Amino acid sequence: MSDEITITTIRQLGRIALAMLAMTGRVTMVGLSRWTGTGGSYRTIPRFFHTPLPWAAILWVFVRSQMLTPGDNVLLVGDECDESLASGSTRPRSRSAS
């Protein structure tokens, strides 16, 4: 895994994920930086979220290490979208959904 993602990014992912799970109420950058403790400064949060991550590889390592036992048959299915839902171009609906 370390050839696809740096140790620093893995460490940041662990801290930010733990902080998100521990937080109550509104999740903000200030709140995340407070809950992450050492190594999770206010500037670390946007740096982490601007880092491109190979999510398919990360999820496969997680599934392989935490959910599989030798001899299991597994069918993994996924869907990926490169365009965000708020892409800036909204088309008017032809009829109302009421």
VOTOR-783371 format. One line per field, with one value per residue (C-alpha): residue number from 1; residue in three letters; x, y, z. Coordinates in Angstrom, 1 decimal. Example, Ala and Ser with C-alpha at 12.3 -4.5 7.8 and 13.67 -1.06 7.14 Angstrom:
! residues 2
n: [1; 2]
res: [Ala; Ser]
c1: [12.3; 13.7]
c2: [-4.5; -1.1]
c3: [7.8; 7.1]
***
This chain:
! residues 98
n: [1; 2; 3; 4; 5; 6; 7; 8; 9; 10; 11; 12; 13; 14; 15; 16; 17; 18; 19; 20; 21; 22; 23; 24; 25; 26; 27; 28; 29; 30; 31; 32; 33; 34; 35; 36; 37; 38; 39; 40; 41; 42; 43; 44; 45; 46; 47; 48; 49; 50; 51; 52; 53; 54; 55; 56; 57; 58; 59; 60; 61; 62; 63; 64; 65; 66; 67; 68; 69; 70; 71; 72; 73; 74; 75; 76; 77; 78; 79; 80; 81; 82; 83; 84; 85; 86; 87; 88; 89; 90; 91; 92; 93; 94; 95; 96; 97; 98]
res: [Met; Ser; Asp; Glu; Ile; Thr; Ile; Thr; Thr; Ile; Arg; Gln; Leu; Gly; Arg; Ile; Ala; Leu; Ala; Met; Leu; Ala; Met; Thr; Gly; Arg; Val; Thr; Met; Val; Gly; Leu; Ser; Arg; Trp; Thr; Gly; Thr; Gly; Gly; Ser; Tyr; Arg; Thr; Ile; Pro; Arg; Phe; Phe; His; Thr; Pro; Leu; Pro; Trp; Ala; Ala; Ile; Leu; Trp; Val; Phe; Val; Arg; Ser; Gln; Met; Leu; Thr; Pro; Gly; Asp; Asn; Val; Leu; Leu; Val; Gly; Asp; Glu; Cys; Asp; Glu; Ser; Leu; Ala; Ser; Gly; Ser; Thr; Arg; Pro; Arg; Ser; Arg; Ser; Ala; Ser]
c1: [0.0; 2.9; 3.8; 0.5; 0.0; 2.5; 2.9; 2.0; -1.3; -2.1; -1.4; -3.6; -6.4; -6.4; -6.4; -9.1; -11.3; -11.0; -11.8; -14.9; -16.2; -15.6; -17.1; -20.7; -22.6; -21.3; -18.1; -15.9; -12.2; -11.6; -13.4; -11.5; -8.2; -9.0; -10.1; -7.2; -4.7; -1.0; -0.3; -3.7; -3.3; -5.8; -3.7; -3.4; -7.1; -7.3; -4.0; -5.4; -8.6; -6.7; -4.5; -5.7; -6.2; -6.5; -9.7; -10.2; -6.8; -7.4; -10.8; -9.3; -6.5; -9.2; -11.4; -8.5; -7.1; -10.3; -13.1; -11.6; -10.6; -8.6; -10.9; -13.7; -15.4; -16.0; -17.8; -16.9; -18.9; -18.3; -19.4; -17.3; -18.3; -15.7; -18.2; -19.6; -23.4; -23.0; -21.2; -22.5; -24.8; -28.3; -31.0; -34.6; -36.9; -39.7; -42.3; -42.6; -42.0; -45.1]
c2: [0.0; 2.4; 2.5; 4.1; 6.3; 8.0; 7.2; 10.8; 10.6; 7.3; 8.9; 11.9; 9.7; 7.8; 11.0; 12.7; 9.6; 9.1; 12.8; 12.6; 9.6; 11.2; 14.6; 15.5; 18.3; 20.3; 19.0; 21.9; 22.3; 24.0; 21.1; 18.5; 20.2; 20.3; 16.7; 15.3; 16.5; 16.3; 16.1; 17.5; 21.2; 23.6; 23.5; 19.7; 19.2; 21.0; 19.5; 16.0; 16.7; 18.1; 15.0; 12.6; 9.1; 5.7; 4.8; 1.5; 0.3; 1.6; -0.2; -3.4; -3.4; -2.9; -5.7; -8.1; -7.5; -7.1; -9.1; -12.0; -15.4; -17.9; -19.9; -17.4; -16.7; -12.9; -10.8; -7.2; -4.6; -0.9; 2.2; 5.3; 8.8; 11.4; 14.3; 15.9; 16.2; 20.0; 20.5; 23.9; 23.1; 22.4; 21.5; 22.5; 19.7; 19.3; 18.6; 19.0; 16.1; 16.7]
c3: [0.0; 0.7; -2.9; -3.8; -0.8; 1.5; 5.2; 6.0; 4.1; 5.9; 9.2; 8.3; 7.1; 10.4; 12.5; 10.5; 10.3; 14.1; 14.7; 12.5; 14.3; 17.7; 16.9; 17.7; 16.1; 13.2; 11.5; 10.6; 9.8; 13.2; 15.0; 13.0; 13.8; 17.5; 17.6; 15.7; 18.3; 17.5; 13.8; 12.7; 12.4; 10.8; 7.6; 7.6; 7.0; 3.6; 2.5; 3.2; 1.3; -1.7; -1.9; -4.6; -3.1; -4.8; -3.0; -4.9; -3.6; -0.1; 0.0; -1.4; 1.3; 4.0; 2.7; 2.2; 5.7; 7.7; 6.0; 4.1; 5.3; 3.1; 0.9; 0.7; -2.6; -3.0; -5.6; -5.4; -7.4; -7.6; -9.3; -9.9; -11.0; -12.0; -12.2; -9.1; -8.7; -8.3; -11.6; -12.1; -15.0; -13.9; -16.4; -15.7; -15.2; -17.7; -15.1; -11.4; -9.0; -6.8]
***
